[in-house]
Amino acid sequence: MLSQKNKLRADIENLNFIALDVETANSHKSSICSLGLVTVKNGKIIDSEEYLIKPKVLHFNSINTRIHGITAEQVRNSPEFVEIWEIIAPKILESLVIAHNADFDIPAIQGALGQYGITKPQITHACTLRLCRYFFPKLSSHKLSHIADHLGFQLNHHNALSDAETAAKIGIHTIPKVGIEVFNLENENITYNLR
């Protein structure tokens, strides 16, 4: 049986991870209204899931709706995040998770769970935004849309599944090139030795 650190090292080296993206109903990170989840094994996308989610407080800001196109009416009869968590938790908690701007997505998930009294889970994660800043230092922007254009990936930006698929492709493209040595595997929240 591999230790957690050795499993993480093996997952990075073998390109085994979960890519995810969330969209929110309003300015509160915990107001998740959509989630895209992509499973990558041995550097290949093997599964994709997309969920519309009814936020615990059903309040949509018009700015957010303009960005992602999701309305309160569309999610009114959708499951709440706590129900989706029961489905996705085994994947997320047992895998390396990557996201483009993980500093938004991971706290959003933790905040949404907090609304239901669920203790904030430790999610082992890496951020493709940080990896892209390291790998493409001369690009004027490292936004997901700019990286997708630069690498020739199709993207329906702010669609959670499309954003997660693009993050997965970026991970598949960049992780082997930056190498395992940029990852500090000493704790559950991966840090980077990026110069």
C-alpha beads as a LAMMPS data file, in Angstrom:
LAMMPS data file: protein, C-alpha beads

195 atoms
194 bonds

1 atom types
1 bond types

-500.0 500.0 xlo xhi
-500.0 500.0 ylo yhi
-500.0 500.0 zlo zhi

Masses

1 110.0

Atoms # bond

1 1 1 0.000 0.000 0.000
2 1 1 1.403 3.381 -1.036
3 1 1 1.727 6.137 1.517
4 1 1 -0.321 9.265 0.771
5 1 1 2.823 11.117 -0.321
6 1 1 3.925 8.273 -2.617
7 1 1 0.420 7.948 -4.081
8 1 1 0.402 11.664 -4.822
9 1 1 3.833 11.436 -6.453
10 1 1 2.645 8.492 -8.569
11 1 1 -0.569 10.323 -9.536
12 1 1 1.407 13.377 -10.686
13 1 1 3.956 11.308 -12.594
14 1 1 1.246 9.136 -14.232
15 1 1 -1.123 12.056 -14.878
16 1 1 -3.960 10.675 -12.757
17 1 1 -6.154 13.465 -11.422
18 1 1 -9.575 15.071 -11.249
19 1 1 -10.038 18.473 -12.900
20 1 1 -12.928 20.611 -11.734
21 1 1 -14.541 23.989 -12.107
22 1 1 -17.417 25.691 -10.318
23 1 1 -19.650 28.590 -11.271
24 1 1 -21.426 30.648 -8.626
25 1 1 -24.817 32.338 -8.427
26 1 1 -23.549 35.494 -6.757
27 1 1 -20.485 37.041 -5.125
28 1 1 -20.451 34.432 -2.329
29 1 1 -18.071 31.617 -3.266
30 1 1 -20.345 29.134 -1.509
31 1 1 -23.229 29.848 -3.948
32 1 1 -22.205 27.084 -6.376
33 1 1 -24.759 26.704 -9.170
34 1 1 -22.767 24.514 -11.571
35 1 1 -19.893 22.076 -11.294
36 1 1 -17.845 20.334 -13.970
37 1 1 -15.729 17.312 -13.064
38 1 1 -13.288 15.537 -15.398
39 1 1 -11.410 12.333 -14.579
40 1 1 -7.942 11.867 -16.096
41 1 1 -6.139 8.514 -15.954
42 1 1 -2.708 7.974 -17.482
43 1 1 -2.938 11.329 -19.234
44 1 1 -6.284 10.647 -20.924
45 1 1 -9.719 12.062 -20.148
46 1 1 -11.864 9.043 -19.293
47 1 1 -14.982 10.589 -17.762
48 1 1 -16.808 13.927 -17.575
49 1 1 -19.669 14.997 -15.322
50 1 1 -21.636 18.222 -15.170
51 1 1 -24.102 19.238 -12.486
52 1 1 -26.564 22.097 -12.185
53 1 1 -26.898 22.871 -8.493
54 1 1 -29.463 24.775 -6.484
55 1 1 -27.559 27.047 -4.073
56 1 1 -28.697 26.822 -0.451
57 1 1 -29.749 30.468 -0.749
58 1 1 -31.398 30.778 -4.156
59 1 1 -30.173 34.264 -5.028
60 1 1 -28.611 34.983 -8.431
61 1 1 -26.748 38.174 -9.196
62 1 1 -27.349 39.459 -12.734
63 1 1 -23.589 39.894 -13.232
64 1 1 -22.990 36.202 -12.547
65 1 1 -25.864 35.178 -14.808
66 1 1 -24.403 37.309 -17.615
67 1 1 -21.070 35.532 -17.174
68 1 1 -22.261 31.917 -17.189
69 1 1 -25.846 32.138 -18.433
70 1 1 -27.372 30.148 -15.546
71 1 1 -30.550 31.467 -13.899
72 1 1 -32.383 30.713 -10.676
73 1 1 -35.214 29.195 -12.707
74 1 1 -32.832 26.710 -14.342
75 1 1 -31.616 25.342 -11.000
76 1 1 -34.814 25.680 -8.939
77 1 1 -35.465 21.911 -9.067
78 1 1 -31.815 20.824 -9.106
79 1 1 -30.159 19.061 -6.181
80 1 1 -28.361 21.158 -3.589
81 1 1 -24.583 20.903 -3.241
82 1 1 -24.737 18.565 -0.252
83 1 1 -26.531 15.983 -2.453
84 1 1 -23.951 16.328 -5.227
85 1 1 -21.147 16.066 -2.668
86 1 1 -22.323 12.558 -1.726
87 1 1 -21.726 11.541 -5.367
88 1 1 -18.419 13.301 -6.001
89 1 1 -16.705 13.203 -2.587
90 1 1 -15.054 9.791 -3.066
91 1 1 -13.395 10.971 -6.275
92 1 1 -12.341 14.352 -4.944
93 1 1 -11.072 13.186 -1.559
94 1 1 -9.066 10.257 -2.959
95 1 1 -7.449 12.066 -5.897
96 1 1 -5.220 14.929 -6.807
97 1 1 -7.600 17.717 -7.856
98 1 1 -6.586 20.415 -10.302
99 1 1 -8.382 23.617 -11.192
100 1 1 -7.522 26.794 -13.043
101 1 1 -7.417 29.295 -10.186
102 1 1 -7.836 26.674 -7.479
103 1 1 -7.785 29.530 -4.953
104 1 1 -11.384 30.157 -6.026
105 1 1 -12.741 26.658 -6.691
106 1 1 -11.449 24.799 -3.619
107 1 1 -12.657 27.393 -1.060
108 1 1 -15.992 27.525 -2.938
109 1 1 -16.474 23.796 -2.388
110 1 1 -15.387 24.046 1.238
111 1 1 -17.684 27.033 1.787
112 1 1 -20.669 25.318 0.188
113 1 1 -20.161 22.331 2.487
114 1 1 -19.845 24.645 5.484
115 1 1 -23.374 25.899 4.816
116 1 1 -24.570 22.369 5.648
117 1 1 -22.433 22.019 8.758
118 1 1 -19.932 19.709 7.040
119 1 1 -16.387 20.197 8.276
120 1 1 -14.095 21.698 5.675
121 1 1 -12.452 18.746 3.918
122 1 1 -8.783 18.653 3.015
123 1 1 -8.655 18.542 -0.780
124 1 1 -5.226 17.782 -2.217
125 1 1 -5.003 20.159 -5.130
126 1 1 -2.829 21.895 -7.664
127 1 1 -3.528 25.020 -9.683
128 1 1 -3.078 25.157 -13.464
129 1 1 -3.089 28.960 -13.307
130 1 1 0.095 28.844 -11.215
131 1 1 1.582 26.180 -13.481
132 1 1 0.830 28.313 -16.549
133 1 1 2.463 31.374 -14.978
134 1 1 5.575 29.241 -14.524
135 1 1 5.446 27.471 -17.870
136 1 1 4.372 30.437 -20.037
137 1 1 6.020 33.421 -18.318
138 1 1 5.976 35.633 -21.413
139 1 1 2.224 35.445 -22.038
140 1 1 0.448 38.703 -21.244
141 1 1 -2.376 36.852 -19.473
142 1 1 -2.794 33.463 -17.878
143 1 1 -6.591 33.504 -17.824
144 1 1 -8.148 30.214 -18.858
145 1 1 -9.425 31.672 -22.145
146 1 1 -5.976 32.997 -23.083
147 1 1 -4.228 29.725 -22.268
148 1 1 -6.858 27.786 -24.234
149 1 1 -6.289 30.059 -27.247
150 1 1 -2.509 29.752 -26.881
151 1 1 -2.661 25.939 -26.799
152 1 1 -5.423 25.618 -29.403
153 1 1 -8.028 24.120 -27.045
154 1 1 -11.748 24.621 -27.661
155 1 1 -13.383 26.425 -24.742
156 1 1 -16.913 27.509 -23.925
157 1 1 -15.696 29.806 -21.152
158 1 1 -17.662 29.863 -17.890
159 1 1 -19.394 26.601 -18.717
160 1 1 -18.184 24.534 -15.752
161 1 1 -17.669 21.343 -17.753
162 1 1 -15.821 23.095 -20.577
163 1 1 -13.632 24.959 -18.075
164 1 1 -12.856 21.689 -16.229
165 1 1 -12.031 19.908 -19.504
166 1 1 -9.701 22.744 -20.474
167 1 1 -8.000 22.657 -17.060
168 1 1 -7.550 18.898 -17.534
169 1 1 -5.946 19.432 -20.951
170 1 1 -3.673 22.118 -19.514
171 1 1 -2.640 19.728 -16.732
172 1 1 -1.946 16.960 -19.249
173 1 1 0.115 19.409 -21.312
174 1 1 2.084 21.195 -18.576
175 1 1 2.655 18.771 -15.698
176 1 1 5.059 16.475 -17.608
177 1 1 6.990 19.496 -18.841
178 1 1 7.428 21.214 -15.479
179 1 1 8.224 17.917 -13.751
180 1 1 7.573 16.537 -10.307
181 1 1 10.316 18.651 -8.743
182 1 1 8.162 21.799 -8.821
183 1 1 5.698 20.190 -6.410
184 1 1 6.207 20.238 -2.659
185 1 1 4.422 17.094 -1.506
186 1 1 4.951 17.532 2.216
187 1 1 1.343 18.441 2.981
188 1 1 -2.137 18.028 1.565
189 1 1 -2.176 21.460 -0.033
190 1 1 0.449 21.243 -2.740
191 1 1 2.812 24.147 -2.841
192 1 1 5.155 24.922 -5.655
193 1 1 8.851 25.540 -5.835
194 1 1 8.307 27.792 -8.826
195 1 1 11.114 30.216 -9.614

Bonds

1 1 1 2
2 1 2 3
3 1 3 4
4 1 4 5
5 1 5 6
6 1 6 7
7 1 7 8
8 1 8 9
9 1 9 10
10 1 10 11
11 1 11 12
12 1 12 13
13 1 13 14
14 1 14 15
15 1 15 16
16 1 16 17
17 1 17 18
18 1 18 19
19 1 19 20
20 1 20 21
21 1 21 22
22 1 22 23
23 1 23 24
24 1 24 25
25 1 25 26
26 1 26 27
27 1 27 28
28 1 28 29
29 1 29 30
30 1 30 31
31 1 31 32
32 1 32 33
33 1 33 34
34 1 34 35
35 1 35 36
36 1 36 37
37 1 37 38
38 1 38 39
39 1 39 40
40 1 40 41
41 1 41 42
42 1 42 43
43 1 43 44
44 1 44 45
45 1 45 46
46 1 46 47
47 1 47 48
48 1 48 49
49 1 49 50
50 1 50 51
51 1 51 52
52 1 52 53
53 1 53 54
54 1 54 55
55 1 55 56
56 1 56 57
57 1 57 58
58 1 58 59
59 1 59 60
60 1 60 61
61 1 61 62
62 1 62 63
63 1 63 64
64 1 64 65
65 1 65 66
66 1 66 67
67 1 67 68
68 1 68 69
69 1 69 70
70 1 70 71
71 1 71 72
72 1 72 73
73 1 73 74
74 1 74 75
75 1 75 76
76 1 76 77
77 1 77 78
78 1 78 79
79 1 79 80
80 1 80 81
81 1 81 82
82 1 82 83
83 1 83 84
84 1 84 85
85 1 85 86
86 1 86 87
87 1 87 88
88 1 88 89
89 1 89 90
90 1 90 91
91 1 91 92
92 1 92 93
93 1 93 94
94 1 94 95
95 1 95 96
96 1 96 97
97 1 97 98
98 1 98 99
99 1 99 100
100 1 100 101
101 1 101 102
102 1 102 103
103 1 103 104
104 1 104 105
105 1 105 106
106 1 106 107
107 1 107 108
108 1 108 109
109 1 109 110
110 1 110 111
111 1 111 112
112 1 112 113
113 1 113 114
114 1 114 115
115 1 115 116
116 1 116 117
117 1 117 118
118 1 118 119
119 1 119 120
120 1 120 121
121 1 121 122
122 1 122 123
123 1 123 124
124 1 124 125
125 1 125 126
126 1 126 127
127 1 127 128
128 1 128 129
129 1 129 130
130 1 130 131
131 1 131 132
132 1 132 133
133 1 133 134
134 1 134 135
135 1 135 136
136 1 136 137
137 1 137 138
138 1 138 139
139 1 139 140
140 1 140 141
141 1 141 142
142 1 142 143
143 1 143 144
144 1 144 145
145 1 145 146
146 1 146 147
147 1 147 148
148 1 148 149
149 1 149 150
150 1 150 151
151 1 151 152
152 1 152 153
153 1 153 154
154 1 154 155
155 1 155 156
156 1 156 157
157 1 157 158
158 1 158 159
159 1 159 160
160 1 160 161
161 1 161 162
162 1 162 163
163 1 163 164
164 1 164 165
165 1 165 166
166 1 166 167
167 1 167 168
168 1 168 169
169 1 169 170
170 1 170 171
171 1 171 172
172 1 172 173
173 1 173 174
174 1 174 175
175 1 175 176
176 1 176 177
177 1 177 178
178 1 178 179
179 1 179 180
180 1 180 181
181 1 181 182
182 1 182 183
183 1 183 184
184 1 184 185
185 1 185 186
186 1 186 187
187 1 187 188
188 1 188 189
189 1 189 190
190 1 190 191
191 1 191 192
192 1 192 193
193 1 193 194
194 1 194 195
